[in-house]
Amino acid sequence: MHEYYPAAPAPKGELVAADGQKVTVAQLYRFRPVLLQFSRHMGCVFCIDHAKQLLKHYEMLKRHGLDVALVIMGGAPEAQEFRDRLKLTYPVYGDPDQIVYRAFNVPRGNVWQVAGPQLWWEGLKALSRSGMGCPRGDLMQLGGSYLIDTNGQIVWSFRPASSVDFPNIDEIVVAADTLSPIADA
């Protein structure tokens, strides 16, 4: 479910860029607000599909004043491989020990939430649209979306109830526009 915060400070933490450089979370929102998107495991069909949806809407999100940063559970090589395989133009960062996931309190799920029969139909549709990878990482980890302004405040978030849940792009745009309204060109 999405949440509008009365602005809460973004947790600190360090990620690894696809090129192996260490990057603090604070560096991600230093110049522009950032949509910090946490992915599930590397093979999650829903996460692959969502990453492609973010790519499809990336230029529009930038017009609305947002940067996008995707966080995965791997290290630099996995971040680079994920970015290359999906042809993503926004950065992918690794958090191999899930330290930043825990700092942001990204939810974990149970078997019903990550693989229950109620998800199978949506999983087949995502698989047909985007394919899947090899499951690597914490299979019970859910995703999460956090909009952080340039003051380091989380002003909006989306915490999923299951592995199929991701925020609608329109919700992200509305949240971004509360920071600085920019007309979609």
C-alpha positions in Angstrom: 0.0 0.0 0.0 1.2 3.5 -0.6 1.9 5.9 2.2 2.2 9.6 2.2 4.6 10.5 5.0 4.7 13.6 7.1 8.3 13.4 5.8 10.6 11.0 7.7 14.4 11.0 7.3 15.8 8.5 4.9 18.0 5.9 6.5 21.7 6.0 5.8 23.4 3.2 4.0 25.9 2.2 1.4 25.3 0.5 -1.9 27.6 -0.7 -4.6 27.2 0.6 -8.2 27.5 -1.6 -11.2 31.0 -0.4 -11.8 32.0 -1.4 -8.2 32.1 2.1 -6.7 30.6 2.5 -3.2 27.6 4.9 -3.2 25.8 6.2 -0.2 22.0 6.5 -0.2 22.4 10.2 0.4 24.4 10.6 -2.9 21.3 9.3 -4.8 19.1 12.3 -3.8 21.8 14.9 -3.5 20.7 16.9 -6.7 17.2 15.6 -7.5 14.6 13.6 -5.7 14.9 9.9 -6.3 12.6 7.0 -6.6 14.5 4.3 -4.7 13.0 1.0 -5.9 14.0 -2.2 -4.0 13.7 -5.4 -6.1 13.0 -8.9 -4.9 15.4 -11.7 -5.8 17.2 -11.6 -9.1 14.9 -13.9 -10.9 11.5 -12.4 -9.8 9.3 -12.2 -12.8 7.3 -9.4 -11.3 10.5 -7.3 -10.5 11.8 -7.8 -14.0 8.5 -6.7 -15.4 8.4 -3.7 -13.1 12.0 -2.7 -14.0 11.0 -2.7 -17.6 7.9 -0.6 -16.8 10.1 1.9 -15.0 12.4 2.0 -18.1 9.3 2.5 -20.4 8.4 5.6 -18.2 11.9 6.7 -17.2 12.0 9.8 -19.4 8.6 10.9 -18.2 9.7 10.4 -14.6 12.7 12.5 -15.3 10.5 15.3 -16.7 8.6 15.2 -13.4 11.9 15.8 -11.6 12.8 12.3 -10.5 15.8 10.2 -10.7 15.3 6.4 -10.5 17.6 4.0 -8.7 17.0 0.3 -8.6 18.4 -1.8 -5.7 19.0 -5.5 -6.0 20.4 -8.1 -3.6 23.6 -8.8 -5.5 26.9 -7.1 -5.8 28.4 -5.0 -8.6 28.6 -7.9 -11.1 25.0 -8.8 -10.6 23.9 -5.1 -10.8 25.8 -4.8 -14.1 24.4 -8.1 -15.5 20.8 -7.1 -14.5 21.1 -3.7 -16.0 22.7 -5.1 -19.3 20.3 -7.9 -19.6 17.2 -5.7 -19.3 18.9 -2.8 -21.2 18.1 -0.4 -18.4 19.2 3.2 -18.8 18.8 4.1 -15.1 21.3 3.0 -12.5 21.2 -0.4 -10.7 22.9 -0.7 -7.3 23.7 -3.8 -5.3 23.1 -4.4 -1.6 24.5 -8.0 -1.3 23.9 -8.3 2.5 20.5 -6.5 2.5 21.8 -3.9 4.9 20.0 -1.0 3.2 16.9 -3.2 2.7 16.7 -3.6 6.5 17.5 0.1 7.1 14.5 1.0 5.0 12.4 -1.7 6.6 11.6 -3.2 3.2 9.1 -6.0 4.1 9.6 -9.7 3.8 6.8 -12.0 2.9 5.6 -15.4 3.7 5.1 -18.3 1.2 1.5 -17.1 0.5 2.7 -13.6 -0.2 5.6 -14.5 -2.5 4.3 -17.6 -4.3 0.7 -18.3 -3.4 -1.8 -19.6 -6.0 -3.5 -16.2 -6.1 -0.3 -14.8 -7.8 0.1 -17.5 -10.4 -2.0 -15.8 -13.2 -0.3 -12.5 -12.7 3.0 -14.3 -12.7 2.3 -16.0 -16.0 1.3 -12.7 -17.6 4.5 -11.0 -16.3 6.6 -14.0 -17.5 5.1 -13.7 -21.0 5.8 -10.0 -21.1 9.3 -9.9 -19.6 10.7 -13.3 -19.0 12.5 -14.4 -15.8 15.9 -14.8 -14.5 17.5 -17.3 -12.2 16.2 -17.0 -8.6 19.2 -15.6 -6.5 18.9 -13.9 -3.2 16.3 -14.0 -0.4 13.2 -15.5 -2.0 11.0 -14.2 0.8 12.1 -10.6 0.4 9.4 -8.3 -1.0 10.1 -5.1 -2.9 9.5 -1.5 -1.9 9.4 2.0 -3.4 10.5 5.1 -1.6 10.4 8.7 -2.9 13.2 10.7 -1.2 13.4 14.5 -1.7 16.7 16.5 -1.8 16.5 17.2 1.9 16.8 13.4 2.6 13.1 13.0 3.6 11.0 10.1 2.6 7.9 11.8 1.4 6.1 8.8 -0.1 6.4 5.0 -0.1 4.8 1.9 -1.4 5.1 -1.3 0.7 3.6 -4.3 -1.1 1.3 -6.9 0.3 2.6 -9.5 -2.0 5.3 -10.1 -4.7 2.9 -8.9 -7.5 2.4 -5.5 -5.9 4.1 -2.5 -7.4 3.0 1.1 -7.4 1.2 2.4 -10.4 3.4 4.9 -12.5 0.6 7.5 -12.1 0.9 7.2 -8.3 4.6 7.9 -8.5 4.1 10.9 -10.8 1.5 12.4 -8.4 3.9 11.9 -5.5 6.7 13.5 -7.5 4.5 16.4 -8.5 3.8 17.2 -4.9 7.6 18.1 -4.7 7.7 20.3 -7.8 4.8 20.3 -10.3 6.1 19.9 -13.8 3.7 19.4 -16.7 4.1 16.3 -18.7 5.4 17.4 -22.1 
